[in-house]
Amino acid sequence: FLGVCGGEFSILRSPQSVVFRDGSWPIPGERIPDVAALTMGFSVEEDLPWPGLGVGDLFHRPQATVLVTVKGVDKLPVKGFSYPIENAVPFSLDSVANAIHTLFSEETPVVLQLAPSEERVYMVGKANTVFEDLSVTLRQLRNRLFQDSSILSSLPLNSLSRNNEVDLLFLSELQVLHDIASLLSRHKHLAKDHSPDLYSLELSGLEEVGKRYGEDSQQFKDASQILVDSLQKFADEMFNLYGGNAVVEVVAVKEFNSPLSRKTRSILQASQGKNDNPYNLAYPYNYDYSVIFNIVLWMMIGLALAVIVISYNLWNMDPGYDSIIYRMTNQKIRMD
């Protein structure tokens, strides 16, 4: 691998069926979704020549993959395997979400993609039911923080303030982590079904704290430590909810090399506006497109040939010789 490393990819928790090797092998930022797909047992378009991921048990794949992206810092002192990121470009797990939705559409798996600070949310399957009470807008997040059951009552703020908007944005993202684990604990049966689940979260509150106070400030140091503790606790909770059969990953990146532009869907499933597709691009085909195309094509050709043959025979038919109706009628007339 050639390039400049600009972040860190860490594995907080993983089951025994997924093998991660300890080493300092750089991973390209655009191949992180392929790592998530391979750990879940899905195929990828191109081979991944990355020695950090080994061949695990193909018959016991993880029941969930949780990927948390933290912006504003190159690395976090979390427990687990960590690998440097080469060429930290924006990425998304849309391909993994589409594969889950296509292969397990009848079982309605849980797919949640959320960026609290940008109010971006995407839910598929049973996630709409499990996380219907999850705060997703900035106003909802602010109100959630000042409720009795919020993390403010138990979290040591140290130098952070409850009266600063930047601090509240950072704390609200931690509140989302707590609420996701709490809401999922009320529906533990979903973690025991046969369909894999996917969680993709993007946190940018730490980045805003660094811009507001500076990366050498006490506020930034306290926020980083609080975030590490919260991520570790969140990883343990999600790992235990899935019975030790979940992969929890963290991507820490100071800033992406290029802006990320992707379509999202509102939690209320609002209709897409006219500007969602300004270039009038065609929708992506799924895996069943070629099968459906051949079925429809050859069925239409067969029906067309059948109509031609039947029409030709009817046109050249001799009513007095070929039709049994006329033949029986002529015999009856002769007998009378």
C-alpha positions in Angstrom: 0.0 0.0 0.0 1.2 3.4 -0.9 0.0 6.7 0.4 -0.4 8.8 3.5 -2.1 7.4 6.5 -4.8 9.8 7.9 -6.7 7.9 10.6 -7.1 4.7 12.4 -9.4 1.7 12.0 -10.0 -0.1 15.3 -11.7 -3.4 16.3 -13.2 -3.0 19.7 -15.1 -6.4 19.9 -15.4 -9.3 17.6 -16.5 -12.9 17.9 -14.2 -15.9 17.5 -15.7 -16.6 14.0 -14.0 -13.4 12.7 -10.2 -13.4 12.7 -8.4 -10.1 12.9 -4.6 -10.3 13.0 -2.5 -8.0 15.2 -0.3 -5.8 13.0 0.3 -2.3 11.6 -1.0 -3.0 8.1 -2.5 0.1 6.5 -6.0 -0.3 5.1 -7.3 1.9 2.3 -10.1 4.1 3.4 -12.3 3.1 0.4 -12.0 -0.6 1.3 -13.5 -0.3 4.9 -17.0 -1.2 3.6 -15.5 -4.3 2.0 -14.0 -5.3 5.4 -17.5 -5.0 6.9 -19.0 -7.0 4.1 -16.4 -9.8 4.3 -16.8 -10.1 8.0 -20.6 -10.6 7.5 -20.0 -13.3 4.9 -20.9 -11.2 1.8 -18.8 -11.2 -1.4 -17.1 -8.1 -2.7 -16.4 -7.0 -6.3 -12.6 -7.0 -5.9 -10.3 -9.1 -3.8 -9.1 -7.4 -0.6 -5.3 -7.9 -0.3 -5.2 -6.8 3.3 -3.5 -9.2 5.8 -5.3 -7.8 8.8 -8.4 -9.9 8.1 -8.0 -13.7 8.2 -10.3 -16.5 7.1 -12.7 -17.3 9.9 -15.6 -19.7 10.3 -17.7 -19.4 7.2 -20.7 -21.2 8.7 -21.0 -18.9 11.8 -21.1 -15.3 10.6 -21.6 -12.4 13.0 -25.2 -11.4 13.7 -24.4 -7.7 13.7 -21.8 -5.2 12.5 -21.5 -1.9 14.3 -19.3 0.8 12.8 -18.8 4.1 14.5 -17.0 6.9 12.6 -15.4 9.6 14.8 -14.3 12.8 13.1 -11.8 15.3 14.5 -9.1 13.0 15.7 -6.5 10.7 14.1 -6.6 8.0 16.7 -8.4 7.0 19.9 -6.8 5.0 22.8 -9.4 2.2 22.6 -8.9 -1.4 23.4 -8.5 -3.9 20.6 -6.7 -4.2 17.3 -5.9 -0.9 15.5 -4.8 -0.3 11.9 -3.7 2.9 10.2 -6.0 4.2 7.5 -4.4 5.0 4.1 -6.1 7.7 2.1 -9.0 8.6 4.4 -11.7 9.2 1.8 -15.4 9.3 2.6 -17.1 6.0 2.7 -20.5 4.6 3.5 -22.0 1.2 4.2 -24.8 1.5 1.6 -23.5 -1.5 -0.4 -23.6 -3.6 2.8 -27.1 -2.3 3.7 -28.4 -3.1 0.2 -26.9 -6.6 0.3 -28.6 -7.3 3.7 -31.9 -5.8 2.5 -31.8 -7.9 -0.7 -30.8 -11.2 0.7 -32.9 -11.0 3.9 -35.8 -8.9 2.8 -38.4 -11.4 4.1 -36.9 -11.5 7.6 -36.7 -7.6 7.9 -33.3 -7.2 9.5 -32.3 -4.1 11.5 -30.3 -1.6 9.4 -29.6 1.8 11.0 -27.4 4.5 9.6 -27.3 7.7 11.6 -25.3 11.0 11.7 -26.9 13.0 14.7 -25.1 16.3 14.1 -26.3 16.4 10.5 -29.7 15.0 11.2 -29.1 12.2 8.6 -30.9 8.9 9.3 -31.6 5.8 7.3 -33.6 2.9 8.7 -34.6 -0.4 7.1 -36.7 -3.3 8.3 -37.4 -3.6 12.0 -35.3 -0.6 12.8 -38.3 1.6 12.2 -40.1 -0.2 15.0 -37.2 -0.6 17.4 -35.8 3.0 17.1 -39.0 4.9 16.5 -38.5 6.8 19.8 -34.8 7.6 19.0 -34.0 11.3 19.0 -32.6 12.2 15.6 -33.1 16.0 15.2 -31.0 18.6 17.1 -34.0 19.8 19.0 -34.9 16.3 20.0 -31.4 15.6 21.1 -31.2 18.8 23.2 -34.5 18.0 24.9 -33.4 14.4 25.5 -30.3 15.6 27.4 -32.3 17.5 29.9 -34.6 14.6 30.8 -34.2 12.7 34.1 -32.8 9.5 32.4 -30.2 11.2 30.4 -26.4 10.7 30.6 -25.9 14.1 32.2 -27.0 12.7 35.6 -24.2 10.1 35.6 -21.5 11.3 33.2 -18.6 13.3 34.6 -18.4 16.5 32.5 -15.2 17.8 34.0 -14.4 20.9 32.0 -17.4 20.6 29.6 -20.4 22.8 30.2 -24.1 22.2 30.0 -24.6 25.8 28.8 -22.4 25.6 25.7 -24.0 24.5 22.4 -20.8 22.8 21.2 -20.6 20.8 24.4 -24.2 19.9 24.2 -23.8 18.6 20.6 -21.0 16.4 21.7 -22.9 15.1 24.7 -26.0 14.5 22.6 -24.1 12.1 20.3 -23.1 10.1 23.4 -26.7 10.1 24.4 -27.6 8.5 21.1 -25.1 5.7 21.7 -26.7 5.1 25.1 -30.3 5.2 23.7 -29.5 2.8 20.9 -28.3 0.1 23.3 -31.1 0.9 25.7 -33.9 0.6 23.0 -32.3 -2.6 21.6 -32.3 -4.2 25.0 -36.1 -3.9 25.0 -36.2 -6.0 21.8 -33.6 -8.7 22.6 -35.4 -11.2 20.4 -34.3 -9.3 17.3 -30.7 -10.0 18.2 -31.4 -13.8 18.1 -33.0 -14.1 14.7 -31.3 -15.4 11.6 -30.9 -12.1 9.7 -27.7 -10.0 10.2 -28.1 -6.4 11.5 -26.1 -3.3 10.6 -25.4 -0.1 12.5 -23.4 2.8 11.1 -23.0 5.9 13.2 -21.1 9.1 12.4 -20.0 11.3 15.3 -18.6 14.8 14.7 -19.1 16.4 18.1 -15.5 15.9 19.1 -14.4 17.8 15.9 -16.6 20.7 16.9 -15.1 20.7 20.4 -11.6 20.9 18.9 -12.6 23.8 16.6 -14.2 25.7 19.5 -11.6 25.3 22.2 -8.5 24.0 20.3 -7.0 20.5 20.3 -4.6 21.4 23.2 -7.4 22.6 25.5 -8.6 20.7 28.5 -12.1 20.6 27.1 -10.8 18.6 24.1 -8.8 16.2 26.3 -11.8 15.6 28.6 -14.1 15.1 25.6 -11.7 12.6 24.1 -11.5 10.6 27.3 -15.3 10.7 27.8 -15.8 9.5 24.2 -13.4 6.6 24.6 -15.1 5.4 27.7 -18.5 5.8 26.1 -17.5 3.9 23.0 -16.0 1.1 25.0 -19.2 0.8 27.1 -21.3 1.0 23.9 -19.2 -1.8 22.3 -19.6 -4.0 25.4 -23.3 -3.5 25.5 -23.9 -4.2 21.8 -21.6 -7.2 22.0 -23.5 -8.7 25.0 -26.9 -8.0 23.5 -26.0 -10.1 20.5 -24.6 -12.9 22.7 -21.0 -12.2 21.8 -21.7 -12.5 18.1 -21.2 -9.0 16.9 -18.3 -7.0 15.4 -17.8 -3.4 16.8 -15.5 -1.2 14.8 -14.4 2.4 15.2 -13.0 4.7 12.5 -11.1 7.7 13.8 -10.3 10.3 11.2 -9.2 13.9 11.6 -10.8 15.0 8.3 -11.7 13.3 5.0 -9.7 14.1 1.9 -12.9 14.9 -0.1 -16.4 15.8 0.8 -19.0 13.1 1.1 -22.2 13.3 -0.9 -24.8 10.7 -0.4 -28.6 10.3 -0.5 -30.4 9.8 2.8 -33.9 9.0 3.8 -35.8 10.8 6.5 -37.1 8.8 9.5 -40.5 9.9 8.5 -39.9 8.6 5.0 -40.5 11.9 3.4 -40.7 11.9 -0.4 -37.5 12.8 -2.2 -37.4 16.2 -3.8 -36.6 17.1 -7.4 -33.0 18.0 -6.5 -32.2 14.5 -5.1 -31.1 13.3 -8.6 -30.0 16.4 -10.6 -28.3 14.4 -13.3 -31.2 12.1 -13.9 -29.1 9.0 -13.2 -30.6 5.5 -13.5 -31.3 3.5 -10.3 -28.7 0.8 -9.5 -29.6 -2.7 -10.6 -29.9 -5.5 -8.0 -28.7 -9.1 -8.3 -32.0 -10.4 -9.7 -32.1 -8.0 -12.7 -30.5 -10.4 -15.2 -32.8 -13.3 -14.1 -36.0 -11.2 -14.3 -34.9 -9.7 -17.7 -34.4 -13.2 -19.2 -37.7 -14.5 -17.9 -39.6 -11.6 -19.3 -37.7 -11.6 -22.6 -38.2 -15.2 -23.5 -41.7 -15.3 -22.3 -42.6 -12.4 -24.6 -40.8 -14.1 -27.5 -42.6 -17.4 -26.8 -46.0 -15.7 -26.6 -45.3 -13.8 -29.8 -44.4 -17.0 -31.7 -47.4 -18.8 -30.4 -49.7 -16.0 -31.6 -48.1 -16.1 -35.1 -48.4 -19.9 -35.4 -52.0 -19.9 -34.3 -53.0 -17.0 -36.5 -51.3 -18.7 -39.5 -53.2 -22.0 -39.0 -56.5 -20.2 -38.5 -56.0 -18.2 -41.7 -55.2 -21.3 -43.9 -57.8 -23.6 -42.3 -60.4 -25.2 -44.6 -63.7 -25.0 -42.7 -65.3 -28.0 -44.5 -62.3 -30.3 -44.0 -60.4 -29.2 -41.0 -63.2 -28.1 -38.7 -65.1 -30.8 -36.9 -68.1 -28.5 -36.5 -68.7 -28.1 -40.2 -68.0 -31.9 -40.8 -70.6 -33.0 -38.2 -73.1 -30.4 -39.6 -72.7 -31.7 -43.2 -73.2 -35.4 -42.1 -76.4 -34.5 -40.2 -77.8 -32.7 -43.2 -77.1 -35.6 -45.5 -78.8 -38.0 -43.1 -81.9 -35.9 -42.9 
